[in-house]
Amino acid sequence: MFISCGNQTGNSKTTDKTGKEQTSRKDNTMKSPVGTYNAVEDGKPMQFVLNADGTGVENYQGTEKRPFKWKTKDEGIFFTYEGEAQEFQLPIDLAKGEIAYGTLVYKKE
């Protein structure tokens, strides 16, 4: 008798919303998004900090800090700024350790 375990490692192919085929790697562990991500805009620091407890802060040009809460949902990272209702998806590439937000690419420390 052959019994299969659902925890396979390998490549899987899916189709995105545009019908384009995407290949992704299945791993038993997902890289953690927790960390500090940095970029520079007009010579000023830009930063996203994601804490393990689901809180974070966006540091805008070293002058404005915007706290937020984040969570993993539908295979993505979503965040809501403190005091606001709108939820945003954080365009994070865990494999590269990058957040591509607007025209900036934040790199993980």
C-alpha positions as CSV (number, residue, x, y, z in Angstrom):
1,M,0.0,0.0,0.0
2,F,1.3,3.5,-0.9
3,I,0.6,6.5,1.3
4,S,1.4,10.0,0.1
5,C,2.2,12.8,2.3
6,G,1.0,16.3,1.3
7,N,4.3,17.9,2.2
8,Q,6.1,17.7,-1.1
9,T,8.9,19.9,-2.2
10,G,9.2,20.9,-5.8
11,N,8.0,23.3,-8.4
12,S,4.3,24.1,-9.0
13,K,2.7,25.9,-11.9
14,T,-0.2,28.3,-11.4
15,T,-1.9,30.8,-13.6
16,D,-2.2,34.4,-12.5
17,K,-5.2,36.8,-13.1
18,T,-3.9,37.7,-16.6
19,G,-3.7,34.0,-17.6
20,K,0.1,34.1,-17.5
21,E,1.7,30.9,-16.2
22,Q,3.8,31.3,-13.0
23,T,6.2,28.7,-11.6
24,S,6.8,28.8,-7.9
25,R,8.9,26.8,-5.5
26,K,7.0,24.8,-2.8
27,D,8.9,24.7,0.4
28,N,7.8,23.4,3.8
29,T,9.0,26.7,5.4
30,M,8.2,30.2,4.3
31,K,10.8,32.9,4.7
32,S,9.9,35.4,7.4
33,P,9.0,38.9,6.4
34,V,10.1,40.2,9.8
35,G,12.9,42.7,9.5
36,T,14.0,46.2,8.5
37,Y,13.8,47.2,4.8
38,N,15.6,50.4,3.7
39,A,15.6,52.7,0.6
40,V,16.7,56.2,-0.1
41,E,14.5,58.9,-1.8
42,D,16.0,62.3,-2.7
43,G,18.9,61.5,-0.3
44,K,16.6,60.8,2.6
45,P,16.0,57.5,4.4
46,M,12.9,55.5,3.8
47,Q,12.2,52.4,5.9
48,F,9.7,49.7,6.6
49,V,10.1,47.8,9.8
50,L,8.0,44.6,10.3
51,N,8.1,43.2,13.9
52,A,7.4,39.6,14.8
53,D,4.3,40.6,16.8
54,G,2.5,41.9,13.7
55,T,3.3,45.6,14.3
56,G,5.4,47.8,12.2
57,V,6.4,51.3,11.3
58,E,7.0,53.2,8.1
59,N,9.7,55.8,8.5
60,Y,9.2,58.4,5.8
61,Q,12.4,60.4,5.0
62,G,13.4,60.4,8.6
63,T,10.7,62.9,9.5
64,E,7.4,61.0,9.8
65,K,6.8,57.6,11.4
66,R,3.6,55.8,10.6
67,P,2.8,52.8,12.8
68,F,0.8,49.9,11.2
69,K,-0.3,46.4,11.9
70,W,0.5,43.6,9.4
71,K,-0.7,40.1,8.8
72,T,-0.2,37.2,6.3
73,K,-3.3,36.5,4.3
74,D,-4.0,34.8,0.9
75,E,-0.2,34.2,0.5
76,G,0.5,37.9,0.8
77,I,1.4,40.5,3.4
78,F,-1.3,43.1,4.2
79,F,-1.0,46.1,6.5
80,T,-3.3,48.8,7.9
81,Y,-1.9,52.1,9.2
82,E,-2.8,53.0,12.8
83,G,-6.1,54.9,12.9
84,E,-7.1,54.0,9.3
85,A,-9.5,51.4,8.0
86,Q,-8.0,50.8,4.5
87,E,-5.9,47.7,4.1
88,F,-3.0,47.7,1.7
89,Q,-1.0,44.8,0.3
90,L,2.7,45.1,0.9
91,P,4.5,44.2,-2.4
92,I,7.2,42.1,-0.8
93,D,9.4,39.5,-2.4
94,L,10.5,37.3,0.4
95,A,13.0,35.4,-1.7
96,K,14.8,38.6,-2.7
97,G,14.3,40.3,0.6
98,E,12.8,43.3,-1.1
99,I,9.7,45.5,-0.9
100,A,8.8,47.3,-4.2
101,Y,6.5,50.1,-3.0
102,G,5.8,52.9,-5.4
103,T,9.0,53.7,-7.3
104,L,11.3,52.6,-4.5
105,V,12.8,49.2,-3.8
106,Y,13.4,48.6,-0.1
107,K,16.1,46.1,0.7
108,K,16.1,44.0,3.8
109,E,19.1,44.5,6.2
